[in-house]
Amino acid sequence: MASYLVNTTFLAAPEAEAEFLDWMKSRYIPEVNGSDVWHSPLFNRIMSETGADGKSYALQMQTDSLESARLWYETGGAALIQEMTDHFGENVLFFITEMEVIE
């Protein structure tokens, strides 16, 4: 059976970083943990320098069904991302990468 990793990389502006981390821990990650789509979520600080002003973070979530993951993003995930965008605006930017686990 295939396994997939969905990585969301975030860039938080210095003035929003502390509040963003609190929001991720109190709002976003609990939603992920409450879903039956995801397992083994990991929230990481990216240590390599990006040259951008701010700190980068990555949320990695595993799933057995890419279709279920995409459906989650279209429903609950989209609402969370909209909530984040409404609250933080351009102080938190992100992109999502879907990967198939090889080994």
N, CA, C and O of each residue as an XYZ file, in Angstrom:
412
protein
N       0.846     -1.181      0.000
C       0.000      0.000      0.000
C       0.891      1.244      0.000
O       1.882      1.304      0.728
N       0.546      2.203     -0.793
C       1.314      3.434     -0.893
C       1.094      4.295      0.348
O       0.041      4.250      0.984
N       2.103      5.066      0.662
C       2.030      6.036      1.750
C       2.502      7.376      1.193
O       3.372      7.436      0.324
N       1.914      8.438      1.709
C       2.217      9.766      1.195
C       2.560     10.697      2.345
O       2.090     10.528      3.470
N       3.378     11.669      2.037
C       3.764     12.703      2.980
C       3.358     14.035      2.372
O       3.741     14.355      1.246
N       2.592     14.801      3.111
C       2.206     16.138      2.664
C       2.929     17.133      3.558
O       2.748     17.139      4.776
N       3.739     17.962      2.947
C       4.552     18.939      3.660
C       4.025     20.339      3.357
O       3.876     20.720      2.196
N       3.750     21.087      4.403
C       3.408     22.496      4.239
C       4.536     23.308      4.847
O       4.817     23.200      6.041
N       5.179     24.120      4.023
C       6.259     24.973      4.470
C       5.709     26.377      4.679
O       4.999     26.917      3.830
N       6.053     26.959      5.829
C       5.580     28.288      6.204
C       6.769     29.220      6.381
O       7.842     28.794      6.807
N       6.579     30.480      6.056
C       7.540     31.533      6.362
C       6.799     32.564      7.207
O       5.857     33.204      6.741
N       7.238     32.715      8.459
C       6.592     33.638      9.389
C       7.464     34.868      9.578
O       8.644     34.757      9.911
N       6.877     36.044      9.364
C       7.590     37.301      9.591
C       7.931     37.417     11.071
O       7.197     36.900     11.912
N       9.036     38.088     11.403
C       9.447     38.199     12.809
C       8.345     38.717     13.732
O       8.199     38.228     14.853
N       7.584     39.684     13.283
C       6.543     40.270     14.132
C       5.349     39.335     14.348
O       4.532     39.574     15.237
N       5.242     38.282     13.549
C       4.117     37.344     13.665
C       4.537     35.974     14.174
O       3.683     35.126     14.434
N       5.828     35.743     14.319
C       6.327     34.394     14.593
C       5.760     33.782     15.879
O       5.261     32.657     15.839
N       5.818     34.466     16.991
C       5.353     33.906     18.263
C       3.863     33.574     18.206
O       3.441     32.506     18.649
N       3.078     34.486     17.662
C       1.639     34.249     17.563
C       1.332     33.118     16.581
O       0.425     32.321     16.817
N       2.084     33.048     15.486
C       1.912     31.975     14.516
C       2.183     30.616     15.161
O       1.412     29.676     14.969
N       3.269     30.505     15.920
C       3.591     29.242     16.584
C       2.481     28.840     17.555
O       2.101     27.671     17.614
N       1.970     29.793     18.305
C       0.855     29.512     19.217
C      -0.365     29.038     18.437
O      -1.033     28.085     18.839
N      -0.658     29.710     17.312
C      -1.822     29.350     16.502
C      -1.673     27.938     15.930
O      -2.624     27.156     15.929
N      -0.479     27.622     15.450
C      -0.253     26.274     14.903
C      -0.472     25.219     15.978
O      -1.106     24.195     15.723
N       0.050     25.461     17.177
C      -0.037     24.478     18.262
C      -1.446     24.376     18.850
O      -1.860     23.301     19.284
N      -2.178     25.482     18.867
C      -3.493     25.472     19.501
C      -4.646     25.264     18.517
O      -5.734     24.858     18.925
N      -4.425     25.534     17.231
C      -5.521     25.484     16.269
C      -5.274     24.479     15.133
O      -6.046     23.537     14.953
N      -4.193     24.690     14.373
C      -3.972     23.895     13.162
C      -3.637     22.441     13.484
O      -4.294     21.530     12.980
N      -2.629     22.216     14.314
C      -2.186     20.856     14.605
C      -3.281     20.042     15.296
O      -3.447     18.870     14.957
N      -4.041     20.601     16.251
C      -5.154     19.824     16.809
C      -6.188     19.406     15.761
O      -6.760     18.321     15.867
N      -6.437     20.238     14.760
C      -7.352     19.862     13.673
C      -6.795     18.679     12.883
O      -7.530     17.757     12.528
N      -5.499     18.715     12.614
C      -4.849     17.607     11.909
C      -4.965     16.335     12.744
O      -5.331     15.278     12.229
N      -4.650     16.442     14.035
C      -4.707     15.275     14.913
C      -6.122     14.728     15.065
O      -6.297     13.536     15.315
N      -7.130     15.581     14.920
C      -8.514     15.156     15.048
C      -9.086     14.526     13.800
O     -10.208     14.019     13.818
N      -8.342     14.548     12.728
C      -8.797     13.985     11.457
C      -8.361     12.535     11.344
O      -7.298     12.161     11.840
N      -9.171     11.727     10.700
C      -8.766     10.338     10.465
C      -7.957     10.181      9.174
O      -7.612      9.066      8.785
N      -7.658     11.298      8.519
C      -6.878     11.272      7.270
C      -5.383     11.199      7.549
O      -4.647     10.530      6.825
N      -4.939     11.877      8.585
C      -3.511     12.068      8.842
C      -3.036     11.210     10.004
O      -3.796     10.896     10.920
N      -1.760     10.839      9.945
C      -1.098     10.237     11.095
C       0.351     10.704     11.126
O       0.925     11.074     10.102
N       0.919     10.679     12.303
C       2.326     11.033     12.530
C       2.685     12.449     12.090
O       3.686     12.625     11.396
N       1.895     13.478     12.470
C       2.284     14.837     12.094
C       3.544     15.266     12.836
O       3.719     14.968     14.017
N       4.411     15.967     12.127
C       5.628     16.532     12.701
C       5.686     18.019     12.347
O       5.542     18.392     11.183
N       5.896     18.856     13.352
C       6.044     20.299     13.135
C       7.496     20.640     13.402
O       8.012     20.388     14.491
N       8.156     21.217     12.402
C       9.609     21.407     12.442
C       9.995     22.853     12.150
O       9.330     23.551     11.384
N      11.081     23.283     12.777
C      11.704     24.565     12.410
C      12.766     24.233     11.374
O      13.570     23.325     11.584
N      12.782     24.952     10.264
C      13.768     24.743      9.212
C      15.029     25.506      9.600
O      14.997     26.717      9.819
N      16.128     24.782      9.680
C      17.372     25.359     10.182
C      18.205     26.048      9.101
O      18.984     26.948      9.414
N      18.061     25.651      7.851
C      18.866     26.260      6.794
C      18.388     27.693      6.544
O      17.203     27.999      6.677
N      19.308     28.541      6.189
C      19.009     29.943      5.914
C      18.320     30.071      4.556
O      18.752     29.475      3.569
N      17.253     30.849      4.522
C      16.536     31.041      3.265
C      16.850     32.387      2.625
O      16.560     32.602      1.448
N      17.437     33.285      3.393
C      17.691     34.631      2.890
C      16.494     35.542      3.046
O      16.600     36.752      2.844
N      15.345     34.968      3.406
C      14.132     35.763      3.603
C      14.093     36.266      5.038
O      14.696     35.675      5.934
N      13.382     37.353      5.243
C      13.210     37.911      6.575
C      12.134     37.103      7.295
O      10.966     37.140      6.905
N      12.513     36.385      8.325
C      11.566     35.568      9.071
C      12.109     34.175      9.256
O      13.206     33.848      8.804
N      11.323     33.360      9.929
C      11.710     31.968     10.198
C      10.806     31.036      9.401
O       9.623     31.308      9.197
N      11.395     29.929      8.958
C      10.646     28.944      8.186
C      10.340     27.724      9.045
O      11.141     27.305      9.881
N       9.159     27.172      8.813
C       8.680     25.996      9.525
C       8.064     25.040      8.520
O       7.633     25.446      7.441
N       8.027     23.758      8.889
C       7.398     22.760      8.028
C       6.513     21.857      8.877
O       6.926     21.379      9.933
N       5.301     21.632      8.409
C       4.401     20.659      9.006
C       4.313     19.490      8.046
O       3.847     19.635      6.916
N       4.767     18.319      8.504
C       4.745     17.115      7.688
C       3.693     16.171      8.249
O       3.668     15.884      9.446
N       2.830     15.696      7.367
C       1.743     14.818      7.777
C       1.709     13.617      6.844
O       1.804     13.773      5.627
N       1.576     12.430      7.401
C       1.503     11.220      6.596
C       0.051     10.813      6.394
O      -0.814     11.055      7.235
N      -0.182     10.186      5.247
C      -1.512      9.662      4.932
C      -1.362      8.432      4.040
O      -0.374      8.286      3.321
N      -2.344      7.567      4.099
C      -2.360      6.398      3.226
C      -3.147      6.648      1.953
O      -3.111      5.841      1.024
N      -3.863      7.776      1.910
C      -4.713      8.081      0.754
C      -4.518      9.526      0.314
O      -4.928     10.462      1.001
N      -3.897      9.687     -0.820
C      -3.703     11.032     -1.358
C      -5.044     11.668     -1.711
O      -5.213     12.881     -1.581
N      -5.989     10.856     -2.155
C      -7.316     11.379     -2.484
C      -8.005     11.928     -1.230
O      -8.604     13.002     -1.273
N      -7.922     11.195     -0.116
C      -8.501     11.670      1.148
C      -7.805     12.941      1.618
O      -8.453     13.850      2.136
N      -6.492     13.005      1.441
C      -5.739     14.202      1.829
C      -6.192     15.411      1.018
O      -6.400     16.494      1.565
N      -6.342     15.217     -0.281
C      -6.795     16.326     -1.133
C      -8.208     16.755     -0.761
O      -8.504     17.950     -0.762
N      -9.082     15.811     -0.446
C     -10.430     16.143     -0.009
C     -10.401     16.913      1.307
O     -11.163     17.864      1.481
N      -9.529     16.515      2.237
C      -9.390     17.230      3.507
C      -8.978     18.680      3.250
O      -9.519     19.602      3.860
N      -8.023     18.872      2.349
C      -7.580     20.236      2.033
C      -8.688     21.054      1.380
O      -8.756     22.267      1.579
N      -9.547     20.417      0.612
C     -10.654     21.137     -0.035
C     -11.742     21.515      0.960
O     -12.511     22.444      0.710
N     -11.818     20.821      2.065
C     -12.879     21.072      3.051
C     -12.273     21.713      4.299
O     -12.095     22.930      4.339
N     -11.958     20.918      5.310
C     -11.441     21.445      6.574
C     -10.122     22.174      6.443
O      -9.922     23.217      7.065
N      -9.226     21.639      5.646
C      -7.918     22.277      5.458
C      -8.032     23.648      4.823
O      -7.323     24.575      5.214
N      -8.910     23.785      3.855
C      -9.104     25.081      3.189
C      -9.606     26.130      4.179
O      -9.189     27.287      4.133
N     -10.507     25.714      5.076
C     -11.031     26.645      6.081
C      -9.931     27.081      7.037
O      -9.872     28.250      7.418
N      -9.057     26.156      7.430
C      -7.942     26.511      8.314
C      -6.969     27.461      7.631
O      -6.508     28.435      8.227
N      -6.666     27.165      6.384
C      -5.749     28.029      5.638
C      -6.354     29.412      5.449
O      -5.645     30.414      5.543
N      -7.641     29.481      5.187
C      -8.310     30.782      5.063
C      -8.278     31.535      6.384
O      -8.046     32.744      6.413
N      -8.511     30.818      7.472
C      -8.437     31.432      8.801
C      -7.040     32.006      9.055
O      -6.900     33.118      9.565
N      -6.021     31.245      8.697
C      -4.639     31.700      8.867
C      -4.366     32.926      8.001
O      -3.769     33.898      8.462
N      -4.799     32.876      6.762
C      -4.586     33.996      5.840
C      -5.322     35.244      6.316
O      -4.772     36.344      6.269
N      -6.550     35.082      6.770
C      -7.319     36.223      7.281
C      -6.641     36.843      8.497
O      -6.613     38.065      8.647
N      -6.101     36.000      9.354
C      -5.505     36.489     10.601
C      -4.110     37.081     10.396
O      -3.805     38.151     10.924
N      -3.260     36.386      9.630
C      -1.860     36.798      9.516
C      -1.549     37.564      8.233
O      -0.514     38.224      8.152
N      -2.414     37.489      7.242
C      -2.151     38.184      5.981
C      -0.833     37.739      5.373
O      -0.537     36.546      5.322
N      -0.055     38.685      4.920
C       1.229     38.387      4.284
C       2.350     38.159      5.289
O       3.500     37.959      4.898
N       2.026     38.186      6.580
C       3.040     37.903      7.604
C       3.344     36.420      7.723
O       4.345     36.043      8.333
N       2.495     35.569      7.147
C       2.763     34.134      7.094
C       2.437     33.661      5.676
O       1.294     33.733      5.226
N       3.458     33.183      4.995
C       3.308     32.649      3.642
C       3.519     31.142      3.705
O       4.147     30.647      4.641
N       3.010     30.413      2.732
C       3.133     28.953      2.768
C       3.050     28.371      1.362
O       2.578     29.016      0.426
N       3.523     27.134      1.240
C       3.270     26.324      0.053
C       3.198     24.866      0.477
O       3.792     24.471      1.481
N       2.470     24.074     -0.292
C       2.217     22.673      0.033
C       2.884     21.782     -1.008
O       2.804     22.042     -2.209
N       3.549     20.718     -0.528
C       4.196     19.751     -1.402
C       3.679     18.363     -1.061
O       3.704     17.955      0.100
N       3.213     17.639     -2.065
C       2.764     16.247     -1.885
C       3.881     15.316     -2.355
O       4.450     15.496     -3.431
N       4.184     14.311     -1.515
C       5.262     13.375     -1.848
C       4.802     11.954     -1.620
O       4.009     11.689     -0.716
N       5.298     11.033     -2.439
C       5.059      9.618     -2.219
C       6.263      9.053     -1.468
O       7.407      9.289     -1.856
N       6.006      8.310     -0.399
C       7.077      7.693      0.377
C       7.598      6.485     -0.409
O       6.830      5.599     -0.785
N       8.880      6.465     -0.646
C       9.504      5.374     -1.392
C       9.918      4.246     -0.439
O       9.652      3.075     -0.710
N      10.553      4.591      0.649
C      10.991      3.603      1.647
C      10.723      4.107      3.024
O      11.020      3.421      4.002
